[in-house]
Amino acid sequence: MGARVGAELYLTESVGVPKRFPAVAFVGVCASLGLTVALDIATLVTSYGFNWRIAFWVGAGIALIGSAARTTLRETPDFVDAKRRIQETIKDIIDVAKIKNNPVWQEKVNKKTAIYYFLIPLAQPVWFYFAYIHCSNILKNTFGYTSEQIIHNNFIA
């Protein structure tokens, strides 16, 4: 499980309902901003001759903050209670008659909806590949851009 998903789950379990939705959305915003900051650092390093060690020191600082957060944050009550809920679920699964009477079990699955739910998370990696890898090859091979120009173009675009 990635750090982003873990942060979203932690916020979902620990923040109250009215504030939960913007808090979880803020994780996605920060992930996008992180990509922009990475491109900014790459632009500074390649364009102005800054040292790559600066980027590694910034990354080390972020790693220290993450380590401190992982060691000091308490587990949410929902996560602590997960073992009991798993055992209850297993007992319910054993009782087949109880499952077959459940309306969720009896509902027919819409295949189109299932396919779309599968494809939605695939949009982000496909877009990332297209924008930063495929188009970079086009800029390099067709227009003769250097690596420095490609990184700068990705940063401003």
Secondary structure by P-SEA (a helix, b strand, c coil): ccaaaaaaaaaaacccccaaaaaaaaaaaaaaaaaaaaaaaaaaaaaccccaaaaaaaaaaaaaaaaaaaacccccccccaaaaaaaaaaaaaaaaaaaaacccccccccaaaaaaaaaccaaaaaaaaacccaaaaaaaccccccaaaaaaaaaac
